[in-house]
Amino acid sequence: MNLIEKILANASGRKHVAPGDVVVAHVDLMVMHDISSNMVMKVLETEMENATVHDPERIIFVFDHNFSPATQLAAETLAAVRQFAARHGIRHVLDGGSGSVHHAVIESGLWAPGQVIIGCDSHTPIYGALGVFATGVGNNSMAALGFAHSKAWFRVPETKQVYFHGETIPGVGARDIAQFMIGRIGEDGAVYQAVEYAGPYMESLSIEDRVLCPLMSIDIGAKCGYINPDEKTAEFVRAFSSQKSRDIPRNDEGTKYKDVLEIDVSRIEPQIACPPTVGNVKPVEAVAGIPVNVAEVGGSTGGRLCDIRQLAAVFKNRKVHAGVRLQVVPASRGIYRAALREGLIETLFEAGANIFPPSAGSNQAFNMGALAENEVMVSNQARNFPGRNGHPKARHYLGSALTVAAAALTGKITDPREIP
């Protein structure tokens, strides 16, 4: 069995499972941001008669979209979730300013390899970089099976392997490789499959970079994504997981796959996802020259410490272009603290950037970053659908932190390899 099959077998009390089997699995952790927690709360208390929370210790809420509510309605929504948590004994509530949901959860240590983690956010597969089976579920399933019974049911997925090899050229990073993969496979190219990200290139990456592919698995339709654990995984587990169980499952030798896709990363240039979808991926040079109004490093796929370091390196002794609003959003409090201690925040502040609290940033524009008609944003967020960040006629491009930096410096979409 592979990693995912082993975890699902163990969680459902079986010795063996195979693709196509249906299992009812024990759930270790249920992860929700402020929007989904409010919706699941309503299902449990208004649509389920006499329902109770089976194990509140398995639930964690992170207020990352409305990190500082801008309206009375938003404030009342967060207050209602806090009250719900108090009524049901849910202690793990990370309030506004804690960070983007999954980064805050990883930093919290409430996870461990071998677990089943579910969330109402489509990027929940991120934990697959840590030896976990993780996937998104609907609000009703979360309430009826998750909250009420600490369980979830799954059809064991077939597994596709994406094998990365080669060495990247200057100016190309893990985000470029992940975006290229999405464009190559297509937005419906791995529907309800488990996708294993493997190969020498993946093994060379830090955990910070590895998480990008599992996190973005939903963008190819996958049920989950994972990286077979190695010593880097074990080291990260020792540093961040606070859970007692730290046995790390791995693929059995001779694991077979539905199919294998090989990607030579040495042939990939800096990539950018163009409107209207994350799958509309092109080399940056194909759209170079488009004027930019807003540049942002932040959101569920951005705001990592390595992103902020790259951004600060570009802007050392430089200024943000006069026509650009550069928004910097650390993905967690730990990242914010590290960026402060390294002087990165001061460098970016002096360059003219605006620094925001750890959160989901302008993702869906709940607290910040809304775009007016015909405005253009380039960011390393996860999504660029029309209207997601403001006016439906605004345009949103997705790229690496270096691509965002190049645009913020020049005032237009620019190949980062052109920035000395």
Wavefront OBJ file of the C-alpha trace (Angstrom):
o trace
v 0.000 0.000 0.000
v 1.042 3.604 -0.452
v 0.983 6.283 2.246
v -2.641 7.307 1.632
v -3.916 3.727 1.560
v -2.052 2.893 4.779
v -3.528 5.889 6.602
v -7.078 5.157 5.431
v -6.731 1.480 6.324
v -5.513 2.309 9.826
v -8.173 4.992 10.345
v -10.973 2.609 9.347
v -9.724 -0.394 11.334
v -8.674 -2.437 8.322
v -5.466 -4.275 7.511
v -5.653 -3.476 3.829
v -7.542 -1.184 1.453
v -7.401 -0.780 -2.310
v -8.571 1.869 -4.771
v -12.348 1.838 -5.026
v -12.961 0.607 -1.464
v -15.316 2.746 0.608
v -14.186 3.365 4.167
v -15.557 5.162 7.208
v -12.492 6.685 8.788
v -11.721 8.062 12.223
v -10.817 11.760 11.877
v -7.980 13.222 13.923
v -8.365 16.937 13.188
v -11.034 19.182 11.671
v -9.758 22.514 10.375
v -11.909 25.529 9.522
v -11.485 29.224 8.891
v -13.988 31.789 10.134
v -16.293 31.521 7.110
v -16.620 27.745 7.088
v -16.810 27.464 10.877
v -19.842 29.770 10.841
v -21.546 27.649 8.177
v -20.829 24.308 9.867
v -21.960 25.724 13.200
v -25.348 26.629 11.710
v -25.797 23.164 10.221
v -25.079 21.481 13.558
v -27.321 23.705 15.650
v -30.215 24.451 13.289
v -30.480 21.427 10.997
v -29.495 18.537 13.284
v -31.825 17.780 16.180
v -30.113 17.511 19.576
v -26.679 17.255 17.953
v -23.537 17.625 20.037
v -19.821 17.834 19.272
v -18.267 14.403 19.735
v -14.726 15.549 20.581
v -14.046 19.302 20.704
v -10.290 18.671 21.034
v -10.246 17.550 17.398
v -11.562 20.895 16.094
v -9.599 24.049 15.336
v -10.937 27.393 14.102
v -8.695 30.048 12.535
v -10.112 33.526 11.869
v -8.079 34.449 8.799
v -10.485 36.044 6.296
v -12.189 38.514 8.650
v -9.011 39.023 10.637
v -10.280 42.455 11.720
v -13.987 42.672 10.852
v -14.845 45.713 8.773
v -18.621 45.552 9.251
v -21.096 44.946 12.044
v -22.296 41.780 10.305
v -18.759 40.374 10.103
v -18.135 41.191 13.765
v -21.365 39.485 14.795
v -20.455 36.420 12.745
v -17.129 36.033 14.528
v -18.793 36.640 17.897
v -21.291 33.860 17.124
v -18.489 31.416 16.296
v -16.657 32.294 19.516
v -19.888 31.673 21.477
v -20.440 28.366 19.664
v -16.911 27.291 20.554
v -17.477 28.183 24.212
v -20.802 26.279 24.319
v -19.245 23.119 22.909
v -15.872 23.226 24.669
v -13.809 23.950 21.541
v -10.579 25.372 22.930
v -8.554 25.682 19.749
v -9.736 29.038 18.413
v -6.970 31.046 16.743
v -8.417 34.523 16.533
v -7.717 37.322 14.055
v -4.032 37.930 13.381
v -2.988 34.294 13.865
v -2.315 33.783 10.185
v -3.650 32.014 7.126
v -5.585 28.934 8.251
v -3.291 26.073 7.246
v -0.031 27.833 8.066
v -1.417 28.730 11.488
v -2.512 25.124 12.070
v 0.911 23.763 11.072
v 2.544 26.234 13.456
v 0.111 25.221 16.230
v 1.490 21.670 16.300
v -1.965 20.074 16.518
v -1.159 17.597 13.740
v 0.959 14.509 13.358
v 1.988 12.202 10.511
v -0.399 9.318 9.907
v -3.452 11.420 10.764
v -6.659 12.014 8.833
v -7.310 15.756 8.613
v -10.405 17.242 6.999
v -11.360 20.856 6.376
v -14.010 22.878 4.596
v -11.304 24.729 2.693
v -10.259 23.311 -0.675
v -6.564 23.723 0.136
v -6.696 21.308 3.077
v -4.511 18.766 1.164
v -1.486 20.907 2.179
v -0.848 18.542 5.110
v 0.000 15.814 2.601
v 3.532 17.232 2.654
v 3.741 16.133 6.306
v 2.797 12.445 6.063
v -0.945 13.089 6.490
v -4.073 12.172 4.521
v -5.862 15.500 4.227
v -8.765 16.621 2.082
v -11.655 19.052 1.874
v -15.263 18.146 2.711
v -18.588 19.974 2.535
v -20.210 21.855 5.411
v -22.952 19.238 5.916
v -20.481 16.358 5.989
v -18.288 18.232 8.436
v -21.223 18.827 10.787
v -23.043 15.493 10.496
v -20.090 13.107 10.490
v -17.119 15.216 11.586
v -18.443 17.299 14.475
v -21.045 14.777 15.616
v -18.984 11.570 15.305
v -15.320 12.459 14.537
v -15.650 10.439 11.331
v -15.732 10.835 7.551
v -16.284 8.448 4.658
v -14.110 8.159 1.567
v -13.696 6.110 -1.555
v -10.043 5.106 -1.588
v -8.567 7.017 -4.547
v -6.363 5.755 -7.330
v -2.903 7.307 -7.197
v -1.099 9.290 -9.863
v 2.587 10.076 -9.510
v 4.135 13.302 -10.774
v 7.899 12.767 -10.956
v 10.004 15.930 -11.002
v 13.643 15.802 -12.068
v 16.344 18.207 -13.223
v 17.524 21.521 -11.778
v 15.720 24.830 -12.131
v 17.191 27.780 -13.999
v 17.770 31.117 -12.194
v 14.559 33.000 -11.448
v 12.439 29.835 -11.222
v 11.184 28.521 -7.889
v 8.788 25.971 -6.455
v 5.747 28.152 -7.167
v 6.636 28.292 -10.869
v 6.985 24.503 -10.958
v 3.645 23.976 -9.179
v 1.869 26.332 -11.579
v 3.452 24.690 -14.609
v 2.213 21.332 -13.330
v -1.354 22.622 -13.030
v -1.257 23.907 -16.586
v 0.266 20.651 -17.831
v -2.213 18.308 -16.112
v -5.262 20.552 -16.473
v -7.922 21.591 -13.998
v -9.790 18.285 -14.366
v -6.765 16.090 -15.033
v -6.708 14.208 -11.713
v -10.319 14.176 -10.506
v -10.706 12.236 -7.224
v -7.169 10.892 -7.452
v -4.404 10.940 -4.893
v -1.375 12.622 -6.418
v 2.091 11.743 -5.194
v 4.691 14.439 -5.863
v 8.066 12.718 -6.164
v 11.497 12.723 -7.761
v 14.917 14.273 -7.079
v 13.660 17.833 -7.458
v 10.885 17.362 -4.888
v 13.328 15.678 -2.518
v 15.680 18.671 -2.810
v 13.063 21.161 -1.617
v 12.539 22.430 1.910
v 9.222 21.535 3.574
v 8.279 25.203 3.133
v 8.451 24.740 -0.642
v 7.177 21.164 -0.699
v 3.775 22.154 0.702
v 2.894 24.099 -2.454
v 2.105 21.080 -4.624
v -0.161 19.276 -2.118
v -1.826 22.583 -1.259
v -2.648 23.225 -4.926
v -3.836 19.639 -5.592
v -7.451 20.764 -5.786
v -6.563 22.845 -8.832
v -6.141 19.636 -10.849
v -9.257 18.106 -9.261
v -7.373 15.752 -6.928
v -8.864 14.351 -3.737
v -5.540 14.725 -1.968
v -1.846 15.169 -2.616
v 1.170 13.903 -0.742
v 4.936 13.529 -0.662
v 6.383 10.239 0.572
v 8.026 11.184 3.910
v 11.805 11.271 4.299
v 14.296 12.566 6.860
v 13.359 16.186 6.090
v 9.774 15.299 6.989
v 10.892 13.642 10.210
v 12.966 16.671 11.163
v 10.020 18.993 10.543
v 7.740 16.738 12.601
v 10.193 16.847 15.508
v 10.325 20.647 15.286
v 6.619 21.452 14.925
v 4.292 18.581 15.873
v 3.233 18.562 19.516
v 1.347 15.261 19.243
v 2.519 12.113 21.017
v 2.149 9.791 18.037
v 4.985 10.491 15.626
v 5.306 7.219 13.738
v 5.654 8.208 10.109
v 4.018 5.923 7.530
v 5.662 5.589 4.126
v 4.943 3.919 0.817
v 5.616 0.210 0.637
v 8.363 -0.771 -1.765
v 7.105 -1.412 -5.277
v 4.140 0.953 -4.988
v 2.182 0.978 -8.244
v 0.469 3.999 -9.790
v -2.454 4.547 -12.118
v -0.044 6.538 -14.252
v 3.177 8.532 -13.966
v 3.870 11.999 -15.376
v 7.503 13.087 -15.637
v 8.372 16.787 -15.528
v 11.859 18.084 -16.307
v 12.077 21.270 -14.233
v 15.185 22.452 -16.103
v 12.969 23.255 -19.104
v 10.553 25.495 -17.164
v 10.653 29.308 -17.281
v 8.968 31.611 -14.734
v 5.224 30.915 -14.930
v 2.105 33.002 -14.405
v -1.560 32.004 -14.123
v -3.662 34.423 -16.156
v -7.327 35.302 -15.758
v -9.851 33.772 -15.532
v -8.578 30.535 -13.899
v -5.589 29.018 -12.141
v -5.158 26.597 -15.030
v -4.560 29.316 -17.624
v -0.803 29.116 -17.129
v 1.755 30.750 -19.429
v 5.411 31.792 -19.269
v 5.641 35.250 -17.677
v 7.223 36.668 -20.823
v 3.969 35.960 -22.716
v 2.147 38.670 -20.736
v 5.076 40.931 -19.836
v 4.355 44.641 -20.033
v 0.809 44.641 -18.633
v 0.547 47.555 -16.142
v -0.079 46.537 -12.519
v -1.981 48.423 -9.805
v -1.641 46.026 -6.868
v 1.074 43.501 -6.016
v 0.726 41.173 -3.061
v 2.796 38.559 -1.305
v 0.365 36.732 0.975
v -2.675 34.479 1.068
v -2.897 30.721 1.483
v -0.059 30.010 -0.970
v 1.970 33.136 -0.181
v 3.440 35.037 2.729
v 5.906 32.314 3.655
v 9.210 33.415 5.151
v 11.071 32.480 1.956
v 8.633 34.670 -0.028
v 9.225 37.658 2.236
v 12.991 37.117 2.074
v 12.928 37.111 -1.729
v 10.767 40.229 -1.791
v 13.031 42.076 0.649
v 16.141 41.091 -1.309
v 14.697 42.716 -4.429
v 13.741 45.897 -2.568
v 16.898 46.447 -0.567
v 17.795 50.092 -1.311
v 14.973 50.267 -3.873
v 11.469 51.748 -3.937
v 8.094 50.345 -4.937
v 6.965 51.771 -8.280
v 4.864 54.903 -7.794
v 1.833 53.375 -9.512
v 1.812 50.143 -7.498
v 0.401 49.312 -4.071
v 2.593 46.537 -2.636
v 0.859 44.478 0.078
v 2.841 42.135 2.316
v 0.919 39.615 4.433
v 2.896 37.127 6.580
v 1.233 33.698 6.610
v 1.583 33.196 10.380
v 2.670 34.945 13.554
v 5.855 32.891 13.620
v 6.709 34.032 10.101
v 5.903 37.642 11.024
v 8.198 37.424 14.070
v 11.040 35.924 12.037
v 10.646 38.580 9.332
v 10.783 41.298 12.005
v 13.896 39.845 13.617
v 15.662 39.553 10.251
v 14.881 43.168 9.388
v 12.816 42.160 6.348
v 9.753 44.096 7.426
v 11.768 47.283 7.911
v 13.361 46.868 4.469
v 9.954 46.500 2.827
v 8.436 49.338 4.858
v 11.230 51.670 3.788
v 10.672 50.597 0.180
v 7.047 51.736 0.391
v 5.227 48.444 0.997
v 2.152 48.187 3.214
v 2.444 45.488 5.903
v -0.710 43.680 7.058
v -1.407 41.313 9.967
v -0.863 37.559 9.500
v -4.013 36.402 7.702
v -5.448 35.275 4.377
v -4.624 38.730 3.041
v -6.800 40.060 0.245
v -8.114 36.576 -0.539
v -11.777 37.252 -1.434
v -11.249 40.854 -0.266
v -13.006 40.485 3.091
v -10.800 43.004 4.914
v -8.411 44.410 2.325
v -7.237 44.472 -1.261
v -10.482 44.842 -3.215
v -9.941 45.818 -6.853
v -11.851 48.424 -8.851
v -13.025 47.895 -12.420
v -10.140 47.229 -14.823
v -7.506 47.262 -12.077
v -4.788 44.606 -12.270
v -3.305 42.607 -9.416
v -0.368 40.222 -9.451
v 0.051 38.064 -6.353
v 1.186 34.696 -5.086
v -2.268 33.913 -3.748
v -4.061 30.711 -4.779
v -7.014 31.875 -6.869
v -7.766 34.421 -9.601
v -11.404 33.890 -10.540
v -13.309 36.980 -11.802
v -14.815 38.945 -8.930
v -12.947 37.040 -6.245
v -10.947 40.120 -5.259
v -13.404 42.849 -6.114
v -14.864 43.962 -9.446
v -15.536 41.118 -11.916
v -13.762 43.111 -14.630
v -10.583 43.431 -12.592
v -7.778 41.081 -13.642
v -5.724 38.949 -11.279
v -2.474 37.193 -12.235
v -0.772 34.579 -10.044
v 2.978 34.055 -9.861
v 5.945 33.509 -7.608
v 7.158 35.994 -5.002
v 9.928 36.988 -7.432
v 7.375 37.681 -10.162
v 5.353 39.792 -7.727
v 8.516 41.654 -6.723
v 9.449 42.359 -10.332
v 5.991 43.799 -11.034
v 6.045 45.947 -7.895
v 9.445 47.316 -8.876
v 8.720 48.070 -12.543
v 4.994 48.828 -12.430
v 4.172 46.091 -14.944
v 4.313 42.331 -15.273
v 7.997 41.567 -15.750
v 10.073 38.426 -16.144
v 11.928 38.243 -12.794
v 15.090 37.194 -14.622
v 15.339 40.766 -15.906
v 15.740 42.191 -12.384
v 19.414 42.405 -11.379
l 1 2 3 4 5 6 7 8 9 10 11 12 13 14 15 16 17 18 19 20 21 22 23 24 25 26 27 28 29 30 31 32 33 34 35 36 37 38 39 40 41 42 43 44 45 46 47 48 49 50 51 52 53 54 55 56 57 58 59 60 61 62 63 64 65 66 67 68 69 70 71 72 73 74 75 76 77 78 79 80 81 82 83 84 85 86 87 88 89 90 91 92 93 94 95 96 97 98 99 100 101 102 103 104 105 106 107 108 109 110 111 112 113 114 115 116 117 118 119 120 121 122 123 124 125 126 127 128 129 130 131 132 133 134 135 136 137 138 139 140 141 142 143 144 145 146 147 148 149 150 151 152 153 154 155 156 157 158 159 160 161 162 163 164 165 166 167 168 169 170 171 172 173 174 175 176 177 178 179 180 181 182 183 184 185 186 187 188 189 190 191 192 193 194 195 196 197 198 199 200 201 202 203 204 205 206 207 208 209 210 211 212 213 214 215 216 217 218 219 220 221 222 223 224 225 226 227 228 229 230 231 232 233 234 235 236 237 238 239 240 241 242 243 244 245 246 247 248 249 250 251 252 253 254 255 256 257 258 259 260 261 262 263 264 265 266 267 268 269 270 271 272 273 274 275 276 277 278 279 280 281 282 283 284 285 286 287 288 289 290 291 292 293 294 295 296 297 298 299 300 301 302 303 304 305 306 307 308 309 310 311 312 313 314 315 316 317 318 319 320 321 322 323 324 325 326 327 328 329 330 331 332 333 334 335 336 337 338 339 340 341 342 343 344 345 346 347 348 349 350 351 352 353 354 355 356 357 358 359 360 361 362 363 364 365 366 367 368 369 370 371 372 373 374 375 376 377 378 379 380 381 382 383 384 385 386 387 388 389 390 391 392 393 394 395 396 397 398 399 400 401 402 403 404 405 406 407 408 409 410 411 412 413 414 415 416 417 418 419 420
